[in-house]
């Protein structure tokens, strides 16, 4: 991470507030510096370009999101069952507006950042993730194009609030429950899985998520302009 972590975090926090408020295209480095209470040159001590700054912001957000999921998985290995894991991811993501923009590909907010740093790494992890769940029997074997179909079904829940007329009277927890119900009955075998299998899968997914976090942190460091002078 950057040399002065507190200052860098303050700059990233400011960039995040402005990104949510105005969108990537309208925010300048001057805006970020003013919001963070530092000079423009101070921002450039950490990031050479606006793109690198905001990519770092999104990488930091991705790390936080994955860490939240990983923490819940370590507290209860049963969270690795697909319907529970997607319910968890849904709730965690909606607590983080930037993470939600990443998941839904919010072009208005992210602009050119939509094809963000680390997206290839996340895609690769997703493919390995679904492979582990499928080969372990936690997902049905008869679903065509399983990863695509499951992603499409889950993404509908993330995007549904953007369509009008909005359905009223359903809070976020109930929507998460509906997502879990859909995944459980459409994509998982009807029988309850062996606890030993669940435990083994949880360990494998833990390793995948830990590897993903490590990769994101390495990418964050690579985006830090201060690395050039170390």
C-alpha positions in Angstrom: 0.0 0.0 0.0 1.2 3.6 -0.4 3.9 5.1 1.9 1.6 7.3 4.0 -1.4 5.0 4.3 -3.6 7.3 6.3 -3.2 10.1 3.8 -3.7 7.8 0.9 -6.9 6.4 2.4 -8.1 9.9 3.0 -7.6 10.7 -0.7 -9.3 7.5 -1.7 -12.2 8.2 0.6 -12.6 11.6 -1.0 -12.4 10.1 -4.5 -15.1 7.6 -3.5 -17.4 10.3 -2.2 -17.1 12.3 -5.4 -17.4 9.3 -7.7 -20.7 8.4 -6.0 -21.9 12.0 -6.2 -20.9 13.0 -9.7 -19.6 10.0 -11.6 -16.1 9.4 -13.0 -16.3 11.7 -16.0 -17.0 14.8 -14.0 -14.5 14.4 -11.2 -11.0 15.9 -11.5 -7.9 15.5 -9.5 -8.4 19.0 -8.3 -11.8 18.0 -6.9 -10.3 15.1 -5.1 -7.5 17.1 -3.6 -9.9 19.7 -2.4 -12.3 17.1 -0.9 -9.4 15.4 0.8 -7.9 18.6 2.1 -4.5 18.1 0.4 -2.7 19.7 -2.5 -3.0 18.4 -6.0 0.7 17.5 -6.0 0.1 15.3 -2.9 -2.4 13.2 -4.9 0.2 12.7 -7.6 2.7 11.5 -5.0 0.6 8.4 -4.8 -1.0 8.0 -8.3 0.4 9.3 -11.5 -2.9 9.6 -13.3 -6.6 10.0 -12.6 -7.2 6.5 -14.0 -4.7 5.0 -11.6 -6.3 6.8 -8.6 -9.8 5.6 -9.4 -8.6 2.1 -10.3 -6.9 1.9 -6.9 -10.2 3.0 -5.3 -12.1 0.2 -7.0 -9.4 -2.3 -6.2 -9.6 -1.3 -2.5 -13.4 -1.7 -2.7 -13.1 -5.1 -4.2 -10.7 -6.2 -1.4 -13.2 -5.0 1.2 -16.1 -6.8 -0.5 -14.2 -10.1 -0.8 -13.0 -9.8 2.8 -16.5 -9.4 4.1 -17.6 -12.6 2.2 -14.5 -14.5 3.4 -15.1 -13.4 7.0 -18.6 -14.8 6.9 -17.5 -18.0 5.3 -14.9 -18.6 8.0 -17.4 -17.9 10.7 -19.8 -20.5 9.2 -18.6 -23.0 6.5 -22.3 -23.6 5.5 -22.3 -20.1 3.9 -20.5 -21.8 1.0 -23.7 -23.5 -0.1 -24.6 -21.5 -3.3 -27.9 -20.1 -2.2 -26.5 -18.9 1.1 -23.3 -17.5 -0.5 -25.2 -15.5 -3.1 -27.6 -14.3 -0.4 -24.6 -13.1 1.6 -22.9 -11.5 -1.5 -26.2 -9.7 -2.3 -26.5 -8.2 1.2 -22.8 -7.3 1.5 -22.8 -5.7 -2.0 -25.9 -3.5 -1.3 -24.2 -2.1 1.8 -21.4 -0.8 -0.5 -22.6 1.5 -3.2 -19.2 1.4 -5.1 -19.2 -2.4 -5.0 -22.8 -2.4 -6.3 -21.7 -0.2 -9.2 -18.9 -2.7 -10.0 -21.2 -5.7 -9.9 -23.9 -4.1 -12.0 -21.5 -2.4 -14.4 -22.9 1.1 -13.7 -21.6 3.0 -16.8 -23.1 6.3 -15.7 -21.1 6.2 -12.5 -17.9 4.4 -13.6 -17.5 5.6 -17.2 -14.3 4.2 -18.6 -13.6 2.5 -15.3 -16.3 -0.1 -16.1 -13.5 -2.2 -17.6 -11.7 -1.9 -14.4 -8.3 -3.0 -13.2 -8.6 -6.5 -11.8 -11.7 -7.5 -13.8 -9.8 -10.4 -15.5 -8.7 -11.7 -12.2 -12.2 -11.7 -10.9 -13.5 -13.4 -14.0 -10.9 -16.1 -13.6 -11.8 -16.6 -10.0 -15.5 -16.8 -10.8 -14.8 -19.6 -13.3 -12.7 -21.6 -10.8 -15.3 -20.9 -8.1 -18.2 -22.4 -10.1 -16.0 -25.3 -11.1 -15.3 -26.2 -7.4 -19.0 -26.0 -6.5 -20.1 -28.1 -9.5 -17.5 -30.8 -9.2 -18.3 -31.1 -5.4 -22.0 -31.7 -6.1 -23.2 -28.5 -4.5 -24.7 -27.4 -7.9 -26.8 -29.5 -10.2 -25.0 -31.2 -13.1 -28.0 -30.8 -15.5 -28.1 -27.0 -15.8 -26.9 -25.9 -19.3 -24.1 -23.4 -19.3 -24.1 -23.4 -15.6 -21.9 -20.4 -14.8 -23.7 -18.2 -17.3 -27.2 -19.3 -16.2 -26.5 -18.9 -12.5 -24.8 -15.5 -13.0 -27.7 -14.3 -15.1 -30.3 -15.4 -12.5 -28.4 -13.8 -9.7 -27.7 -10.6 -11.6 -31.4 -10.1 -12.1 -31.8 -9.5 -8.4 -29.0 -6.9 -8.4 -30.6 -5.0 -11.3 -34.3 -5.4 -10.5 -34.5 -2.2 -8.4 -33.5 -0.1 -11.4 -36.6 -1.1 -13.3 -40.0 0.6 -13.0 -42.5 0.3 -11.6 -40.5 -0.7 -8.6 -42.1 -3.4 -6.3 -42.9 -1.8 -3.0 -43.1 -3.5 0.4 -40.1 -5.8 0.0 -37.1 -4.9 2.1 -33.5 -5.9 1.3 -33.6 -8.9 3.6 -36.7 -10.3 1.9 -35.2 -9.7 -1.5 -32.1 -11.6 -0.4 -34.3 -14.4 0.9 -36.0 -14.6 -2.5 -32.7 -14.8 -4.2 -31.6 -17.6 -1.9 -34.9 -19.5 -2.6 -34.4 -19.2 -6.3 -30.8 -20.5 -6.3 -31.6 -23.3 -3.9 -34.5 -24.7 -5.9 -33.2 -24.0 -9.4 -29.5 -24.8 -9.1 -28.9 -27.1 -6.2 -29.6 -30.8 -5.8 -32.7 -31.4 -3.6 -30.9 -33.5 -1.0 -28.9 -31.8 1.8 -25.2 -32.0 1.2 -22.8 -34.0 3.4 -21.3 -31.7 6.1 -17.8 -33.1 5.3 -18.2 -32.1 1.7 -19.4 -28.6 2.7 -16.4 -28.2 5.0 -14.0 -29.3 2.2 -15.6 -27.0 -0.3 -15.4 -24.1 2.2 -11.7 -24.6 2.6 -11.2 -24.6 -1.2 -13.2 -21.5 -1.7 -11.4 -19.9 1.2 -8.1 -20.5 -0.6 -9.5 -19.0 -3.8 -10.8 -15.9 -2.1 -7.5 -15.5 -0.2 -5.6 -15.8 -3.5 -7.9 -13.2 -5.0 -7.3 -10.7 -2.2 -3.6 -11.2 -2.5 -3.7 -10.5 -6.2 -5.8 -7.3 -5.6 -3.3 -6.1 -3.1 -0.4 -6.6 -5.5 -2.3 -4.7 -8.1 -3.0 -1.9 -5.7 0.7 -1.6 -5.0 1.5 -1.7 -8.7 -0.9 1.3 -9.2 0.9 3.3 -6.5 3.2 5.9 -8.0 5.2 6.0 -4.9 6.5 2.5 -5.8 8.7 4.1 -8.4 10.8 5.9 -5.7 11.2 3.0 -3.3 
